[in-house]
Amino acid sequence: MSFVKIESVDDERLALFRLRERGLTTRADKRDDQGAGLFLAEGDLVVERAFRAGCTPVAALADAERVPPIAAQLGVDVFVGGDEIRRLVTGLGMPHPIVAIFERPPRPSATSLLARSHRLVIVEQVDNPANIGGIVRNAAGLGWDGLLLDSHSGDPLSRRSLRVAMGTTFELPHARTSNLSELLAEEIAHGRRDFIALTPDLSATPIDEVAAGLDPARPRAVLIGSERAGLQPETMARCVTARIPMSADVDSLNAAAASAIACFALR
């Protein structure tokens, strides 16, 4: 490991840090459970949590005047430069004290995550990275132990998701499936857990009443759909439906906000 002073924004050694999401990770990488592609962690807290979780660092870019302590522990070259260089390279208006590139770690398969999780959050077609990051942070903070995403949902390891989640992504195992409907059908047929689908539909049971009727010892999953269309009809049909009581003037909550209430009420 060495600290490498950067004097020019055009320094070719910074090429990795100029890449955006598609340059770091392809669609094929995101489908690979074995770990493929790269991700970028922003800020000393997220970098430290990624490193402590066992993710393999590739390179880092830090503030030349205030190098965070975690930089010396990464075991890779740490490029150091001023605010303007780091701002222009990373595209961030306010550059963090450190950003680091890591290899994407392996993740469990959807079936293995289902087998080992007791409190599971399932998201369907939630593509906004800020919502994904908020859902991760809420689930991890409220003691849930897994996140299952369908193939249309956002990436928990994207820059914005990681930033919103404050690195709690590495404390919450996640898996991805391209066959969510089939997977749910199999799980429900075996009666292995309770499935609660969130909906603003007034015909659904209030979430506190649903929670009161659950067996605390049984595994459970809460399902959250997109803010535009909600959960798919076939998904809803397989689950107990629950609504968060709200003012009549507002039709629904942001997906991340709804996840916080649901993870608390159903914990």
Residue, then its C-alpha position, 0 to 999 in steps of 0.5 A: m500500500s502506498f499514498v500516491k499524490i495526484e496533481s492532475v484531474d487527467d491522471e490516467r491512474l484515476a480512470l476507474f473512479r471516472l466510471r459510472e454504474r454501467g462502467l463498473t458493473t454490467r447487467a450480467d455482473k448484477r445477475d451473477d451470484q458468485g460476485a462479478g464487477l465492481f462497486l464504488a463506496e463513498g465516504d469513510l463510513v461506507v468504505e469502512r463497513a464494506f472493508r470490515a464486511g470482507c469486500t476486496p478493495v481495488a483502489a481508493l481516492a482520498d483527501a490529501e489534507r485529511v486522509p481518513p484512518i481507514a485508508a491505511q488499512l485497505g492494502v491498496d494504492v490510495f491516490v490523494g488529491g485536493d477537493e477540486i481534483r476529487r470533485l471533477v473525477t468522481g462527479l460529486g459536488m461535495p467530494h467525500p474524504i475518501v471513495a474506494i473501488f471494491e470487487r462485488p462480493p458473492r451473494p446467497s441464492a434466492t433459495s438459500l436466503l429464503a431458507r436461512s432468513h426469519r424476517l425477510v423483506i421482498v421488493e418487486q419492481v422498486d427501481n429507485p436506488a434511493n428507495i432501495g437504500g432506504i429499505v435496506r437501512n430500515a430493514a437492517g436497523l429494525g432487525w430484519d435479516g434478509l432482502l430479496l429483490d426481483s430482477h426489475s428492482g434497483d441494485p443495493l450496491s449502486r453508489r446512491s443506494l449504498r450512500v442512502a443505506m450508510g453502508t448497512t447493506f453489508e449487514l443485510p444479506h440480499a439475493r436476486t431472482s428472475n422468477l419471484s412469482e414462481l418462488l413465492a408460489e413454491e414457498i407459500a405452497h409449503g407453508r414455511r412462512d407468512f407473507i404480508a403484502l403492503t397496499p394502500d387499498l382500503s379493503a386491506t386489513p390495517i397493518d397493526e391488526v395483521a401484526a396482532g394475528l401473526d405467530p411470533a415464532r413463524p418466519r415472515a416476509v413483507l412485500i413492497g411494490s413500486e410506487r407507481a403500480g404497486l405489487q403485481p396482482e398475482t403476487m398480491a393474490r398469494c399473500v395476506t394484504a395489509r395497509i398503513p392507515m393514512s389521511a384520506d388526502v394522501d393515497s400512499l407513502n414513499a416505498a422506503a417510508a412504508s418499509a420503515i413502518a412495516c418493518f417496525a409493525l411486523r418485527 
